[in-house]
Amino acid sequence: MKQYFISKKNYDGEVVFVNYDKQNGYKFSPKNNYQYDGIKVNEMIIVKPSLIEKIIKRKIKNKLDFYLKIIIENLDSEDDDDTRIALDDLERYKKIIKEKYSIYLDEKYMSLLSKKIGIIEKELKNSLNYVKEEEISRRR
């Protein structure tokens, strides 16, 4: 597998080969689905700390927005399957944040994120309890 390094500062149109096996950074696979004739990127390692932080914060924001969307959609719904799945997924995602992302994010952001996740978790549980209470009241 060839590994390349493109530096914005010294970029003159050429791609430089660099061995990044021992380089510390945030490794991810781009999810770009566009077909083009250029270089296909299977995996990237970002080494600039500020860029790593921006990427991770964007990923976390998108995921939290997804959970909020589920909460809003379940206000009108009587089905609790999506809420249960989202609650399980949120538990899994909390572990990912603590194990994978915490080394790149500062403590202040992590504590704020923990509070946000706690609120979302509480709302998902409240949604589940509301659906259960509605089922019980219908049976009577």
C-alpha positions in Angstrom: 0.0 0.0 0.0 1.4 3.4 -1.0 1.2 6.2 1.5 1.2 9.9 0.4 1.6 13.2 2.1 0.2 16.4 0.7 1.3 19.6 2.4 -0.7 22.7 1.7 2.3 24.9 2.6 4.7 23.4 0.1 2.3 22.0 -2.5 3.6 22.4 -6.0 1.4 19.9 -7.7 3.4 16.8 -6.7 2.4 14.2 -4.2 5.2 13.0 -1.9 5.5 9.5 -0.5 5.9 9.4 3.3 5.9 6.5 5.7 3.3 7.2 8.4 3.2 3.8 10.1 4.6 5.2 13.3 2.9 8.7 13.1 0.4 9.6 15.8 -2.8 11.1 14.6 -6.5 10.5 14.0 -7.0 7.8 11.5 -10.3 7.4 9.5 -11.7 6.3 6.2 -13.4 8.9 4.1 -17.0 8.2 3.2 -16.8 10.0 -0.2 -19.0 8.2 -2.7 -18.2 10.3 -5.7 -16.5 8.7 -8.7 -13.6 10.6 -10.3 -10.4 9.9 -12.1 -8.1 11.1 -9.3 -6.5 9.2 -6.4 -8.8 7.0 -4.5 -8.4 7.5 -0.7 -9.0 4.5 1.5 -7.7 5.8 4.7 -6.4 9.1 6.1 -4.3 10.1 9.1 -4.7 13.7 10.3 -1.8 14.9 12.4 -2.8 18.6 13.0 -4.4 18.7 16.4 -6.8 21.6 15.6 -8.1 19.9 12.5 -8.5 16.6 14.4 -10.6 18.5 17.0 -12.8 20.1 14.3 -13.4 16.8 12.5 -14.3 15.0 15.7 -16.6 17.8 17.0 -18.4 17.8 13.7 -18.9 14.0 13.8 -20.2 14.2 17.4 -22.5 17.1 16.5 -24.0 15.2 13.6 -24.6 12.1 15.8 -26.2 14.2 18.6 -28.5 15.8 16.0 -29.5 12.3 14.8 -30.5 11.4 18.4 -32.5 14.7 18.7 -34.3 13.9 15.5 -35.3 10.5 16.8 -36.6 12.2 20.0 -38.7 14.7 18.0 -40.0 12.0 15.7 -41.1 9.8 18.6 -43.2 12.5 20.1 -45.9 11.8 17.6 -45.2 8.1 17.3 -46.5 5.3 19.5 -43.8 2.9 18.5 -40.9 2.5 20.9 -38.6 0.3 18.9 -36.7 3.2 17.4 -36.3 4.7 20.8 -34.9 1.5 22.2 -32.5 1.1 19.4 -31.4 4.8 19.7 -30.9 4.3 23.5 -28.7 1.2 23.0 -26.8 3.0 20.2 -26.3 6.0 22.5 -24.8 3.8 25.2 -22.4 2.4 22.6 -21.6 5.8 21.3 -20.7 7.1 24.8 -18.1 4.3 25.1 -16.7 5.2 21.7 -16.4 8.9 22.7 -14.6 7.9 26.0 -12.2 5.4 24.4 -11.5 6.9 21.0 -12.2 10.7 21.0 -11.3 11.7 24.6 -7.5 11.8 23.8 -8.1 14.5 21.2 -10.7 16.7 23.0 -10.1 18.9 26.1 -11.7 18.2 29.5 -14.1 21.2 29.3 -15.6 20.0 26.0 -15.8 16.4 27.3 -17.7 17.5 30.5 -20.1 19.6 28.3 -20.6 16.6 26.0 -21.3 14.3 28.9 -24.0 16.7 30.1 -25.6 16.8 26.6 -25.5 13.1 26.2 -27.1 12.7 29.7 -29.9 15.0 28.7 -30.5 13.1 25.4 -30.4 9.8 27.3 -32.9 11.1 29.8 -35.3 12.3 27.1 -35.1 8.9 25.3 -35.9 7.1 28.6 -38.8 9.6 29.2 -40.1 8.8 25.7 -40.0 5.1 26.4 -41.8 5.6 29.7 -44.4 7.7 28.1 -45.1 5.0 25.4 -45.4 2.4 28.2 -47.8 4.5 30.1 -49.9 5.0 27.0 -50.1 1.3 26.4 -51.1 0.6 30.0 -53.9 3.2 29.9 -55.3 1.8 26.6 -55.5 -1.7 28.1 -57.7 -0.5 31.0 
